[in-house]
């Protein structure tokens, strides 16, 4: 478990460092052209995320994302696979701490003054974008895993999806509570104001729920779907 938590900490931290660092570099290299800045930021994220999944996947599963860990627990609990509840809590803690560390690292590398982000990201459309981005991410990851595709396929597929979602969602696809928390700590191109973060995280959790329902409907056998429905009825 210690090794897995270290992998989640490092992986999430490096992911945030890539997102924030490439955002800073893009804003400096392409000043005044926001579209080009976003393109440069998204390309770096696609490549970096794919590499990180390949690097840390064999150690921890390369979640780097609390909603992925929660979905892993929920979808695997009836079949005896996936994370246990206490493991989810540990993963989420490691991911959030890594996210903060990654933002701080990017600030130090680019000599950015320490401080919280001031970029407000609000509005119904933006939050709907986060729901869509997160639901699609959860569906993609577990659809690939449950259909027997390995990390060699998952890594580029997830990287490509996030890169596309930078552009087709109104929120530029954070789709990750740990990354959202990390990006609070950098007042740069990729930052998000603390006041905007709670709504983003709520939208991401809602998107995760939608994604899990789609995975159950599309990929789990009928017996597993019936058990899932029964557990919901019992909980209610």
N, C-alpha and C positions, 0 to 999 in steps of 0.2 A: 504493500500500500504506500509506503514512503516513496518508493521509486515512482509509482504511478502519480502521486500527488506532485512530485517534483516535475514530472513530465508535463502535467497540466498547468502548473505554475509557469514553467519556462515557455511552453507552447503558447499560452494565452498572452503572456508578457511580450513575446516576440511578435505575435500577431498584432497587438496594439502598437508596438514600436514601428512595425511596417506601415500600418495605416496612418498613424500620426506623423511619423518621420517622412514618409513619401508625400503626405499632404503639405508639410512644411517646405520640403524641397520643391514641390510643384508650384506653390504660391510664390516662391522666390525666383524660380527659373522662368515662369510664365506669368509674370505679374500683369494683371488686368484682363486676363483671358480665363474666366472661370470654367468654361467648358473644357479647355485644354488641361487645366489643373485637375479637373475631375477625371479626365481620361488617364492622365499620368498616375494619379492616385489609385484608380481602379486596376490598371495594368500591374502595378507593383503588388497590390493586394491579391490578385489572381495568382500570380507566380509565387509570392511568399506563402500564401495559405496552402497551396498545393504541396510545396516543399515541406512545410511544417507537418502536414498530415502524414506524409511519407516517412518523415523522421521520427515522429513520436507515436504514430499509430500502433506499432508493435508493442509499445510500452503501456500506454494508458487507454488506447482507443482513440486518442486525439480528439476529444470532445471540444475542448477550449471554449465551452459555451454551456451555461447552466440549463438552458432549455433542452439541449441535446442530452445532458445527463439525466434530467427529469424524465424525458421521453424514454430513455433507455431503461430506467427503473420501471416506469408504468407499463411499457410494452413487454418487458421481460419478467414481471413478477409472477405471472401465472405459469410460465414455462420454466421457471427456475433459472433464468438467464438474466443478464443485465446487472446493474448495480443494486445493492441493498440500500435501504433508506439512509443509514448512517454514512454509507459511502457517498451518496449523493451530496449530503451536507458537506463532507470533506472536499469533494470535487469542486463544489460551488465556491467554498471559501478560498481554495487554491486558485481558482480561475479569477475571482474578483481581485485578490491580492496581486496576481500576475498582471492583470489588466492595468491596475494602478502603477505597478512597477514599470510596465512597458511605456506608459505615457511619460513618466518621469525620465526614463532613459532617453526617449526621443527628445525631450526638452533639453536634457544635458548635452546630447550629441550636437544639437543645432543651436546651443547656447540661447535658448528661449527662457525668458524670465519665468520663474515659478508663479503660479496663480491659477485660479479656477477659470474655466471657459466662460465666455460671455455670449456665445452664439445661441440665440433662442431658436428652437426647432419646434414649432407648435402648429396647430391646425388639424381639423378632422382628416383632411386628405393625407397629411403626413403620417398620422397614426394608422390610418387604413393601410398605407404603404408598408408600415412595419408589420402589421398583421399578415399581409400577403407575403412579404419577404420571409418572415419566420415560418409560416405554414409551409411554404414551398421548400425551405431548407430542411425542415424535419421530414417532410414527405420524401424528398430526394435521398437523404442519408439512409433512412430506415427502409425505404423501398429497395435501394441497392443492396443493403446488408441482408434483408430478408429474402431477396431473390438470388443470393449466393455470389454476388460480385465482391471481390476483395478490395483491399486498400489501394491497390494499383489503379483501379477504376474509380474508386470513391474520391481519391485525392484530386485528380484533374476535374472530375465532374462537379465537386463542391466548389473548387476554385472558379470554374467557369460560371456556375450559377451565381455566386456572389458578385463576380465581375459584371454579369448581365444585369443583376438586380440593382447595382449602383445606378443603372440608367433607366430601367423600366419601372422602378418604384419611386414615389414622390419623396421618400425619406432617405434615399441613397443607401438603403439596406444596411442598417446596423445589425438587426436580427440576432442580437446577442447581448444579454444583460451585463455580462462581465466586461465586454468591450465598451458598452455604454457607460458603465461606471468609470472605466479607465479614461475615456475620452473627456470626462468632466475635468480632469487634471491637466489639461493642456489648452491654453487659450490661443488656438491656432486654427488653421483651415478645417481640421477634422474634429474640433471640439464641440461639446454640447453643454449648454448652461445647466447648472444643477437644478434649476427650476423646471427644465424640460425633461430631465431624465426619468422621473417617476412615471410619467405618462408613457414614455417610450418603453420602459420595462413592462408596464401593464399591457401594452399592445403586443409586446413580444410573447408574454405568457398566454395571451388570448390566441395569438397565432400558433403557438406550440400546441394548444388544445385542438385547434382546427387541424393541424398537421397530423396529430396522433389519431384523430377520428378518421382521417383519410387513409392513413396507413392501415388501420383496423379494417376499414371497408374494402380496401384494394388488395392487401397482401396477406392478412392473417387467415388461417383456415376457419371454416364455419364454427367449429367448436370453440375456438379462441374468441371469435366475435360474440358468440352467445355468452361465454364466461365474462367477457368485458361488459356486456349489457347487464348481466345479472349483478355484477359488482356495483354498477352505477345505481341500479334499483335498490340494492341493499344500503348503499351509502345515503340514498335519499329517504 
